[in-house]
Amino acid sequence: MTESVRVSIDEIEHIGAHFNEQMVVIYVHHCGAVDGRLKVGDRIVKLNNKPVPDRAAFNKIYGHRQITKIDVERDEKRGKDIAAEMQIPSSLKCTRRPGYAYLTVNIAVRPNGPNLGLRVKNGAKGSVLVQKTTRNSLSAERLFYGDRILFVDKEKITDKDQLKKALVQGLANPGGVAIAVERPDSIEAREQIAEMAFMYPRHFPEVPVLWDDPEWLPSLSEEMERHLIAQLEKNDDSEIYKIFKWDMMDQQTANQGYRYDSQIARNVWYSNRDDFDFHLVPM
């Protein structure tokens, strides 16, 4: 059954939902832009009367103009199945707090797909928090700012460096990684976590360091992933840094970042502004 849903989502506003490659809604944020309008299991078929058969078509509309109408195909059974699949397995023990949602999301690298686009930080008492996801990245499809990473493929996560290693290993698998998260899903919970997740010291590094400071993981080739994993297992950071050759760009753009080129990847941008971006585009 197809239904039309009236909404008002500005160009810079998060849609307040996550959906899979088939355009099926897998999560709706409480108090978000489409809360009470979209449901888990809905398949998005049109935005503003324009067909959106895939994510590429969706991204051509979303973020470029106001969204006022969403057409969806409703399927309650599909919604129940998705909700059941996203439950954290009972074998993974975690303390559940009121106002938070607990779910498992899956992230897999796609051929010619987007980068991971993830920034995290260490929080209190061994927590690792999502600080930012790049728009239209793999992380943005499944994760949200303020998410606490609890487990990656059943491995308990207590440190951002541990998370980096687990993600690199997991994303090398065809099926990707299963990430269990604690998500602030109430106004009170978001207020509690906001300062912890987003207040951080200013960064003005003279020399950028790939693996320590920009808290992002790129999509790498299998060859590069194997090499990085081998060096990580040896705890040999010096070898990791040798993989990447950094060069200053021309003076006009030097104040915004650095550029990197190699046989494995085309571009890495590191901006030394307070809110920096870091991207790696595979060949």
LINDATA-V780369 format. One line per field, one symbol per residue. burial: + if it has 16 or more other ideal C-beta (glycine too) atoms within 10 Angstrom, else -. A space follows every 10 residues. Layout:
BEGIN
burial->???
END
This chain:
BEGIN
burial->----+-+-+- ---++++++- --++++++++ -+++--++++ ++++-++--- -+--+--+-- -++---+--+ ++--+--++- -+---+-+-- --------++ +++++++++- ---+++++++ +-----++++ ++++-+++++ ++++++++++ ++--+-+--+ -+++++++++ ++---+++++ +++++---++ -++--++--- -------+-+ +--+++++++ ---++-++-- ++-------+ ---+------ ------++-+ ---++--+++ ++---+++++ -+-
END
